[in-house]
Amino acid sequence: MAELTELTDLVADVLQVPAAEVTEETGAATTEAWTSLRQVQIVARAEQEYGVRLTAREARACRSVRALRDVLARGVLARRGRERAS
């Protein structure tokens, strides 16, 4: 699942900040580099990395590393449930 270290590295790369500066609280409200464009880029990279597609509502909810991790966890678990059912 979306390990915090993996997400930290992904977010740091998109925001172009050191990974040491990225925590679960890093997000639009706490980090100047986290703009709406960067949020779209973070979500797109996370979707690609974890093989999930987020809804527009889920993508908008990803306003921090913690929120992104939570949304990804729900998406990956839901996808696995659908795969098992088929």
Contacts in CASP RR format, 6 or more apart in sequence:
PFRMAT RR
TARGET T0000
AUTHOR 0000-0000-0000
METHOD contacts of the structure
MODEL  1
MAELTELTDLVADVLQVPAAEVTEETGAATTEAWTSLRQVQIVARAEQEY
GVRLTAREARACRSVRALRDVLARGVLARRGRERAS
1 72 0 8 1.000
1 73 0 8 1.000
1 76 0 8 1.000
2 46 0 8 1.000
2 50 0 8 1.000
2 68 0 8 1.000
2 69 0 8 1.000
2 72 0 8 1.000
2 73 0 8 1.000
2 76 0 8 1.000
4 24 0 8 1.000
4 65 0 8 1.000
4 69 0 8 1.000
6 49 0 8 1.000
7 46 0 8 1.000
7 65 0 8 1.000
7 68 0 8 1.000
7 69 0 8 1.000
7 72 0 8 1.000
8 19 0 8 1.000
8 22 0 8 1.000
8 23 0 8 1.000
8 65 0 8 1.000
9 19 0 8 1.000
10 42 0 8 1.000
10 45 0 8 1.000
10 46 0 8 1.000
10 49 0 8 1.000
11 22 0 8 1.000
11 26 0 8 1.000
11 42 0 8 1.000
11 65 0 8 1.000
11 68 0 8 1.000
12 18 0 8 1.000
12 19 0 8 1.000
12 21 0 8 1.000
12 22 0 8 1.000
13 45 0 8 1.000
14 38 0 8 1.000
14 41 0 8 1.000
14 42 0 8 1.000
14 45 0 8 1.000
15 22 0 8 1.000
15 31 0 8 1.000
15 33 0 8 1.000
15 34 0 8 1.000
15 38 0 8 1.000
15 42 0 8 1.000
16 33 0 8 1.000
17 31 0 8 1.000
17 33 0 8 1.000
22 65 0 8 1.000
23 65 0 8 1.000
24 64 0 8 1.000
24 65 0 8 1.000
24 66 0 8 1.000
24 69 0 8 1.000
25 64 0 8 1.000
25 65 0 8 1.000
25 66 0 8 1.000
26 34 0 8 1.000
26 64 0 8 1.000
26 65 0 8 1.000
27 34 0 8 1.000
27 63 0 8 1.000
27 64 0 8 1.000
27 65 0 8 1.000
28 34 0 8 1.000
28 35 0 8 1.000
28 36 0 8 1.000
28 39 0 8 1.000
28 63 0 8 1.000
28 64 0 8 1.000
29 63 0 8 1.000
29 64 0 8 1.000
30 64 0 8 1.000
34 42 0 8 1.000
39 59 0 8 1.000
39 62 0 8 1.000
39 63 0 8 1.000
40 59 0 8 1.000
42 62 0 8 1.000
42 68 0 8 1.000
43 54 0 8 1.000
43 59 0 8 1.000
43 62 0 8 1.000
43 68 0 8 1.000
46 52 0 8 1.000
46 54 0 8 1.000
46 62 0 8 1.000
46 68 0 8 1.000
46 72 0 8 1.000
47 53 0 8 1.000
47 54 0 8 1.000
50 72 0 8 1.000
50 76 0 8 1.000
51 79 0 8 1.000
52 72 0 8 1.000
52 75 0 8 1.000
52 76 0 8 1.000
52 79 0 8 1.000
54 62 0 8 1.000
54 71 0 8 1.000
54 75 0 8 1.000
58 71 0 8 1.000
58 74 0 8 1.000
58 75 0 8 1.000
61 67 0 8 1.000
61 71 0 8 1.000
62 68 0 8 1.000
62 71 0 8 1.000
END
